[in-house]
Amino acid sequence: MKTCETDGTSTRLLVTNEGIAPLYRDAWFAIGDVRSSVTLRGLLPGEERLIEIKAVPSADASNLRIVSDCILPVQEIQFEADIRL
């Protein structure tokens, strides 16, 4: 993740696929139960995508994660980020 910023009403992320393949299934960044409206599906290696997550009053931005309906609840999609809150 290149950047992560918030203004209290939304959190914006600029993400880059640093892997060797695109995601083949839908996956979204989320804070708590709030998902971004933009999926990471099809993000090619080296490609950037701007992601926005609407804020909710009880959400904690340190709970940023990637979620997908295609994985088990005990599984995680890992990502690398330098988040300073």
Contacts in CASP RR format, 6 or more apart in sequence:
PFRMAT RR
TARGET T0000
AUTHOR 0000-0000-0000
METHOD contacts of the structure
MODEL  1
MKTCETDGTSTRLLVTNEGIAPLYRDAWFAIGDVRSSVTLRGLLPGEERL
IEIKAVPSADASNLRIVSDCILPVQEIQFEADIRL
1 13 0 8 1.000
1 14 0 8 1.000
1 15 0 8 1.000
1 16 0 8 1.000
1 79 0 8 1.000
1 80 0 8 1.000
1 81 0 8 1.000
1 82 0 8 1.000
1 83 0 8 1.000
2 14 0 8 1.000
2 15 0 8 1.000
2 16 0 8 1.000
2 48 0 8 1.000
3 12 0 8 1.000
3 13 0 8 1.000
3 14 0 8 1.000
4 11 0 8 1.000
4 12 0 8 1.000
4 13 0 8 1.000
4 14 0 8 1.000
4 64 0 8 1.000
4 81 0 8 1.000
4 83 0 8 1.000
5 11 0 8 1.000
5 12 0 8 1.000
6 12 0 8 1.000
6 55 0 8 1.000
6 61 0 8 1.000
8 55 0 8 1.000
9 54 0 8 1.000
9 55 0 8 1.000
10 52 0 8 1.000
10 53 0 8 1.000
10 54 0 8 1.000
10 55 0 8 1.000
11 31 0 8 1.000
11 52 0 8 1.000
11 53 0 8 1.000
11 55 0 8 1.000
11 61 0 8 1.000
11 64 0 8 1.000
12 50 0 8 1.000
12 51 0 8 1.000
12 52 0 8 1.000
13 29 0 8 1.000
13 36 0 8 1.000
13 50 0 8 1.000
13 51 0 8 1.000
13 52 0 8 1.000
13 53 0 8 1.000
14 48 0 8 1.000
14 49 0 8 1.000
14 50 0 8 1.000
14 51 0 8 1.000
15 29 0 8 1.000
15 40 0 8 1.000
15 43 0 8 1.000
15 48 0 8 1.000
15 49 0 8 1.000
15 51 0 8 1.000
15 79 0 8 1.000
16 46 0 8 1.000
16 47 0 8 1.000
16 48 0 8 1.000
17 23 0 8 1.000
17 40 0 8 1.000
17 43 0 8 1.000
17 44 0 8 1.000
17 45 0 8 1.000
17 46 0 8 1.000
17 47 0 8 1.000
18 45 0 8 1.000
18 46 0 8 1.000
18 80 0 8 1.000
19 45 0 8 1.000
19 46 0 8 1.000
20 45 0 8 1.000
21 45 0 8 1.000
22 41 0 8 1.000
22 42 0 8 1.000
22 43 0 8 1.000
22 44 0 8 1.000
22 45 0 8 1.000
23 40 0 8 1.000
23 41 0 8 1.000
23 42 0 8 1.000
23 43 0 8 1.000
24 41 0 8 1.000
24 42 0 8 1.000
25 41 0 8 1.000
25 68 0 8 1.000
25 70 0 8 1.000
26 39 0 8 1.000
26 40 0 8 1.000
26 41 0 8 1.000
26 68 0 8 1.000
26 69 0 8 1.000
26 70 0 8 1.000
27 39 0 8 1.000
27 40 0 8 1.000
27 41 0 8 1.000
27 66 0 8 1.000
27 67 0 8 1.000
27 68 0 8 1.000
27 70 0 8 1.000
27 77 0 8 1.000
28 35 0 8 1.000
28 36 0 8 1.000
28 37 0 8 1.000
28 38 0 8 1.000
28 39 0 8 1.000
28 40 0 8 1.000
28 66 0 8 1.000
28 67 0 8 1.000
28 68 0 8 1.000
29 35 0 8 1.000
29 36 0 8 1.000
29 40 0 8 1.000
29 51 0 8 1.000
29 53 0 8 1.000
29 64 0 8 1.000
29 65 0 8 1.000
29 66 0 8 1.000
29 67 0 8 1.000
30 36 0 8 1.000
30 53 0 8 1.000
30 64 0 8 1.000
30 65 0 8 1.000
30 66 0 8 1.000
30 67 0 8 1.000
31 53 0 8 1.000
31 55 0 8 1.000
31 56 0 8 1.000
31 59 0 8 1.000
31 60 0 8 1.000
31 61 0 8 1.000
31 63 0 8 1.000
31 64 0 8 1.000
31 65 0 8 1.000
32 56 0 8 1.000
32 59 0 8 1.000
32 60 0 8 1.000
32 63 0 8 1.000
32 65 0 8 1.000
33 56 0 8 1.000
34 53 0 8 1.000
34 54 0 8 1.000
34 55 0 8 1.000
34 56 0 8 1.000
34 59 0 8 1.000
35 53 0 8 1.000
35 67 0 8 1.000
36 51 0 8 1.000
36 52 0 8 1.000
36 53 0 8 1.000
37 52 0 8 1.000
38 49 0 8 1.000
38 50 0 8 1.000
38 51 0 8 1.000
38 52 0 8 1.000
40 49 0 8 1.000
40 51 0 8 1.000
40 66 0 8 1.000
43 49 0 8 1.000
61 83 0 8 1.000
61 85 0 8 1.000
62 83 0 8 1.000
62 85 0 8 1.000
64 81 0 8 1.000
64 83 0 8 1.000
65 76 0 8 1.000
65 77 0 8 1.000
66 76 0 8 1.000
66 77 0 8 1.000
66 79 0 8 1.000
67 77 0 8 1.000
68 77 0 8 1.000
71 77 0 8 1.000
END
